[in-house]
Amino acid sequence: MARVYNWQLGREMSYWYPESRPKRQFAAVFDTNKCIACQTCTLACKTTWTSGKGQEYMLWNNVESKPYGSYPLAYDVKLLDMLEGQRWEGSTYAGQTIFESAPAGERVLGWRPEEQDYSYPNVGEDDCAGQVDHGAVIQIPHMSWFFYLARICNHCTYPACLSSCPRGSIYKRQEDGIVLVDQNRCRGYQECVRACPYKKVFFNPMTGTSEKCIACYPKIEQGIQPQCFVNCIGKIRMAGFISAPDQARADNPIDYLVHIKKVALPLFPQYGLEPNVYYVPPVHAPVAFNEQLFGPGAGAAMKAYQNAPNDMDLAGLLCLFGSTEAMVAKWRRQGEQIYGFDEKGGELIRVPLREPVHIRPGFDQRLQIIRTNCP
């Protein structure tokens, strides 16, 4: 196996292929604190890409309630248990990745879900950890808590699906880093299904091939965000391109959130895939739980997010989420106006840092009537 550098682990690791990063890498940031689990993103994806025969069970995008929700069933805890010892020494991962833990003769440590594991997409929905017996005051983090975790393919830098495929039918596009399945080469061995730790590769029994999220690349090529992004009611998502840590630009929204403010973190970085979908951790959940999902930087990220009211730049950038269907390549705050620009510097959108508040008098002089508030 080759040795590659994984900046999320802070060290080199073993991978099946030599390091080969694309010209630029598609990435996204999801703000878990704003997700309301309306599942509009799920339906937007479903009706666009997976409404055919053999795709009935596929959810390229899903939203699950943590700590108990998972799709397919227990996809996360099963692999975490298989990895056994996981430990961080500061910001460096001292445990083994799924590539380094692979049994002899296999490329990746993984497991293949049974058919019934896909039968419970809403398991654990709105189930909270803990209970309140005699009333309590609200505090952060909450004593009883749950949050919604929206998931798509992470279009990883070191995809497990790609490394596991004996046919070489999975590839990573050089122009944007999106991971795709070549349907003509695939023979349905389902090694990719077994290998992906996030279980975002699905087997279609009607076609005999594997299928997965394509990041709506026809839209990306036009500078438009994917379906699940533009249809998000809670405005929790932003798509763009991420730079390497040593090349981060403050005017790149994704770079700013991931590399500069470090408020957005990868999901299960200990797996070793260097995923490119990043999450703002929920501030009301326990730090220890967030660290298991998002790594050792979770506590600092939670504090940075909570400090956003005092950080006009961070608060302003968060206001750009969901403000336009176009991909925002650059951004700038000027006073209390936040601007989003395309790659050529053209203005796409401007939003106020604070919504204007208008307090109308109780008596309307022009109409000579008294205004009443509706309960």
C-alpha positions in Angstrom: 0.0 0.0 0.0 1.1 3.6 -0.7 1.7 6.2 2.0 -0.4 9.3 1.7 -0.8 12.4 3.8 -4.2 13.0 5.5 -4.3 16.5 7.0 -7.5 15.7 9.0 -5.4 13.0 10.9 -2.3 15.1 11.1 -0.2 12.3 9.7 0.6 10.0 6.9 -1.4 6.8 6.5 -1.7 3.7 4.3 -3.9 3.8 1.2 -4.3 1.5 -1.8 -3.3 4.1 -4.3 -0.6 6.8 -4.3 -1.8 10.3 -3.4 -3.4 12.1 -6.4 -5.4 15.2 -5.5 -7.7 16.7 -8.1 -7.2 20.1 -9.6 -9.9 21.4 -7.2 -12.0 19.6 -4.6 -15.8 19.9 -4.3 -16.7 20.4 -0.6 -19.7 21.5 1.5 -20.5 22.8 5.0 -23.6 21.7 6.9 -24.8 23.7 10.0 -26.4 21.1 12.2 -27.7 23.8 14.5 -30.1 25.0 11.9 -31.4 21.6 10.5 -35.1 21.0 11.3 -35.3 17.5 9.7 -38.1 18.5 7.3 -36.6 16.0 4.8 -37.1 18.4 1.9 -33.5 17.7 0.9 -34.2 14.0 1.0 -37.3 14.3 -1.3 -35.5 16.7 -3.6 -32.8 14.2 -4.2 -35.1 11.2 -4.3 -37.4 12.7 -7.0 -34.5 13.8 -9.0 -32.2 10.8 -9.0 -33.6 7.7 -7.4 -37.2 7.2 -8.5 -36.5 4.3 -10.8 -36.8 0.5 -10.4 -34.3 -1.0 -8.0 -33.8 2.4 -6.4 -36.8 2.3 -4.0 -34.6 1.9 -0.9 -31.9 4.3 -1.9 -31.5 7.6 -0.1 -28.4 9.3 -1.5 -29.4 12.1 0.9 -30.9 11.3 4.3 -31.4 13.1 7.6 -31.1 11.0 10.8 -31.6 11.9 14.5 -28.6 11.5 16.7 -27.7 9.8 19.0 -30.0 6.9 18.0 -30.8 7.4 14.3 -28.9 5.7 11.5 -29.4 4.7 7.9 -28.7 2.0 7.1 -29.2 0.6 10.6 -26.3 1.0 12.9 -23.9 1.9 10.0 -21.8 4.0 12.4 -21.6 2.1 15.6 -20.9 -1.2 13.9 -17.7 0.1 12.3 -16.7 2.1 15.4 -16.9 -1.2 17.3 -14.8 -2.9 14.6 -12.1 -0.3 14.8 -11.9 -0.9 18.6 -9.2 1.4 20.0 -9.5 5.0 18.7 -7.3 7.6 20.2 -6.1 11.1 19.4 -2.9 12.6 20.7 -3.8 16.3 20.4 -4.8 16.9 16.8 -3.0 13.7 15.6 -4.9 10.5 15.2 -2.9 7.7 16.9 -5.3 4.9 16.1 -5.7 2.9 12.9 -7.8 3.9 9.9 -10.1 1.4 8.1 -7.3 1.0 5.6 -4.7 0.2 8.2 -7.1 -2.1 10.1 -8.1 -4.2 7.0 -7.8 -7.9 7.5 -5.2 -9.9 5.5 -6.3 -10.2 1.9 -8.7 -7.2 2.0 -8.2 -3.6 1.1 -10.6 -2.0 3.6 -12.1 -2.9 7.0 -15.9 -2.9 6.4 -19.2 -4.7 6.5 -22.1 -5.1 4.1 -25.6 -4.2 5.4 -28.4 -6.8 5.1 -31.5 -6.0 3.2 -33.4 -5.4 6.5 -30.9 -2.8 7.6 -32.3 -0.5 5.0 -35.9 -1.0 6.3 -35.8 1.6 9.1 -34.8 5.0 7.7 -36.6 6.8 10.5 -35.4 4.7 13.4 -34.6 6.8 16.4 -36.2 9.9 14.9 -36.7 12.6 17.6 -35.6 10.2 20.3 -33.5 12.1 22.8 -30.7 11.0 25.1 -31.8 11.1 28.7 -35.0 12.3 30.2 -36.4 15.0 32.4 -38.5 13.7 35.3 -39.2 16.7 37.4 -38.5 19.7 35.2 -35.2 21.5 34.6 -33.8 24.7 33.4 -32.4 25.1 29.9 -28.6 25.0 29.8 -25.9 24.3 27.2 -25.2 21.5 26.6 -28.7 20.1 27.3 -29.1 17.3 29.8 -31.6 15.7 27.3 -30.7 16.2 23.7 -30.8 15.1 20.1 -29.9 16.7 16.8 -30.4 16.1 13.1 -27.5 14.9 11.0 -28.0 15.4 7.2 -25.8 13.2 5.1 -24.7 12.8 1.5 -21.7 11.2 -0.1 -18.6 12.9 1.3 -16.7 12.7 -2.1 -13.7 11.8 0.0 -10.1 12.5 -0.9 -9.2 8.9 -0.2 -12.5 7.1 -1.0 -12.9 3.6 0.5 -15.3 2.7 -2.3 -12.7 3.5 -5.0 -9.9 1.6 -3.3 -12.0 -1.5 -2.7 -13.4 -1.9 -6.3 -11.6 -4.8 -8.0 -12.9 -3.6 -11.4 -11.6 0.0 -11.0 -15.1 1.2 -11.9 -15.1 4.0 -9.4 -13.1 7.1 -10.1 -12.6 10.6 -8.9 -13.0 13.5 -11.4 -9.9 15.6 -11.7 -11.8 18.8 -12.4 -13.8 18.8 -9.2 -13.0 15.8 -7.1 -16.5 14.3 -7.3 -16.5 10.5 -6.9 -18.5 8.6 -9.6 -19.3 5.0 -10.6 -18.6 3.9 -14.2 -21.8 1.9 -14.9 -20.3 0.2 -17.9 -17.3 -1.2 -15.9 -19.3 -2.1 -12.7 -20.2 -5.8 -12.4 -22.0 -5.6 -9.1 -19.5 -7.2 -6.8 -20.7 -4.7 -4.0 -17.2 -4.4 -2.5 -17.9 -0.6 -2.6 -21.0 -1.1 -0.5 -19.0 -3.1 2.1 -16.1 -0.7 2.1 -17.9 2.7 2.4 -18.0 3.5 6.1 -20.8 6.0 5.6 -22.8 3.5 3.5 -23.5 5.9 0.7 -23.0 3.4 -2.1 -26.1 1.4 -3.0 -26.6 -1.7 -5.2 -29.3 -1.7 -7.8 -30.7 -5.3 -8.1 -32.5 -4.4 -11.4 -29.3 -3.2 -13.2 -26.8 -5.2 -11.3 -24.6 -2.2 -10.7 -23.8 0.1 -7.8 -25.0 3.7 -7.7 -24.3 6.7 -5.5 -24.6 10.4 -5.0 -23.1 12.3 -7.9 -23.1 15.7 -6.2 -25.5 16.9 -9.0 -22.3 17.4 -11.1 -24.3 18.7 -14.1 -25.4 21.6 -11.9 -21.9 22.0 -10.4 -20.5 22.4 -13.9 -22.9 25.3 -14.4 -22.0 26.9 -11.0 -25.2 25.9 -9.3 -25.4 24.1 -6.0 -26.9 20.5 -5.8 -30.6 19.8 -5.5 -30.5 19.0 -1.7 -28.7 22.4 -1.1 -31.0 24.7 -3.0 -34.2 23.1 -1.6 -33.0 23.2 2.0 -35.7 24.9 4.1 -33.4 25.5 7.1 -30.7 27.0 4.9 -28.1 24.8 6.6 -25.9 24.1 3.5 -23.2 25.7 1.4 -21.3 24.1 -1.5 -18.0 25.2 -2.9 -14.4 24.1 -3.4 -11.9 23.6 -0.6 -8.2 24.3 -0.7 -5.4 22.4 1.0 -4.8 23.8 4.5 -1.6 25.6 3.5 -3.3 27.2 0.6 -6.5 28.4 2.4 -7.9 31.7 1.3 -9.9 33.9 3.7 -12.2 35.0 0.8 -13.2 31.4 0.1 -16.3 30.6 2.2 -15.4 26.9 2.6 -11.8 27.6 3.4 -12.8 30.3 6.0 -15.1 28.0 7.9 -12.9 24.8 7.7 -9.3 26.0 7.8 -9.4 29.5 9.2 -12.2 29.6 11.8 -12.2 25.8 12.2 -15.9 25.9 13.0 -16.8 23.2 10.5 -15.4 19.6 10.9 -15.4 16.3 9.0 -17.6 13.4 9.9 -15.7 10.5 11.5 -12.2 11.7 10.4 -10.7 8.7 12.2 -11.8 6.4 9.4 -9.1 8.0 7.3 -11.0 8.9 4.1 -10.5 12.7 4.4 -14.2 13.4 3.7 -15.1 16.7 2.1 -18.5 17.4 3.7 -18.0 19.4 6.9 -20.3 20.0 9.8 -20.8 22.7 12.3 -21.3 20.6 15.5 -24.5 21.1 17.5 -23.8 23.3 20.4 -26.4 21.7 22.7 -25.0 18.2 22.5 -22.2 16.9 24.8 -18.7 17.7 23.7 -17.7 14.0 24.1 -20.3 12.9 21.7 -19.4 15.6 19.2 -15.7 14.6 19.5 -16.6 11.0 18.5 -18.4 12.2 15.4 -16.2 15.2 14.4 -12.8 14.7 16.0 -10.9 16.5 18.8 -11.7 20.0 17.4 -15.4 19.7 18.3 -15.2 21.6 21.6 -13.4 24.6 20.1 -15.7 24.6 17.1 -18.7 24.8 19.4 -17.3 27.7 21.3 -16.4 29.5 18.0 -20.0 29.1 16.8 -21.5 30.3 20.1 -19.3 33.4 19.8 -20.7 34.2 16.4 -22.8 37.1 17.7 -19.5 38.8 18.6 -17.7 37.8 15.4 -19.2 39.8 12.6 -17.3 38.0 9.9 -18.4 34.5 11.0 -22.0 35.7 11.6 -22.1 37.4 8.2 -20.8 34.3 6.3 -23.4 32.1 8.0 -26.0 34.5 6.7 -25.0 33.6 3.1 -26.1 30.0 3.6 -29.2 29.4 1.4 -29.2 32.9 0.1 -28.6 31.9 -3.5 -28.7 28.8 -5.6 -25.4 29.7 -7.2 -22.1 28.5 -5.8 -20.4 31.3 -3.9 -16.7 31.3 -4.8 -15.7 34.4 -2.8 -17.3 36.5 -0.1 -16.7 39.8 1.7 -18.2 41.7 4.6 -18.5 45.5 4.2 -19.9 47.0 7.3 -23.2 45.2 7.9 -23.6 44.0 4.3 -22.4 40.5 3.3 -21.5 40.0 -0.4 -21.2 36.7 -2.3 -19.3 36.6 -5.6 -18.8 34.1 -8.4 -15.3 32.9 -9.6 -14.9 35.9 -11.9 -15.7 38.4 -9.1 -19.3 39.1 -10.2 -21.7 39.9 -7.4 -24.2 37.1 -6.8 -26.0 38.1 -3.7 -25.8 40.6 -0.8 -27.5 40.1 2.5 -27.8 42.2 5.7 -26.0 41.1 8.8 -29.1 42.0 10.8 -32.6 42.0 9.5 -34.2 45.5 9.8 -36.8 45.8 12.5 -39.7 48.2 12.1 -41.9 49.0 15.1 -45.2 50.5 14.0 -47.1 52.8 16.3 -50.3 51.4 17.9 -52.4 54.1 16.2 -52.3 54.7 12.4 -52.7 58.4 11.9 -53.5 58.2 8.2 -56.2 55.6 8.5 -57.3 56.7 11.9 -57.5 53.2 13.2 -55.9 51.3 16.1 -53.7 48.4 15.2 -54.2 45.2 17.2 -51.8 42.3 17.6 -53.2 38.9 16.6 -52.4 36.3 19.2 
